[in-house]
Amino acid sequence: MGIGVGVFLAAIGAVLAFAVQDNISDVDLTAVGYILMVAGVVGVLLELMLFAPRRRAGGVVEERRVYDEPRR
């Protein structure tokens, strides 16, 4: 899950938890919203702590020629 998906889940969860006042039988939308918010935050944290360091460049690449042509 990427950062964008995590933010999207957290936003949808916040809308369900705080803005929706509808009642569906046997479904608590507030609880579903909180679950989605937690899943989104956990996804973003995992992405930043575990997966983001692997994507960084390994450092500066230095180019060297093994056989240089002699100067005239």
MOMOSUL-V562157 format. One record per pair of residues at least 24 apart in sequence whose C-alpha atoms are under 7 Angstrom apart, sorted by the first residue. I is the first residue (numbers start at 0). GAP is how many residues later the second one is. Records with the same first field share a line. If there is no record, write none. Layout:
I=GAP, GAP
//
This chain:
0=42
1=42, 45
2=41, 44
5=34, 35, 37, 38
6=33
8=27, 28, 31
9=26, 27, 30, 31
12=24
//
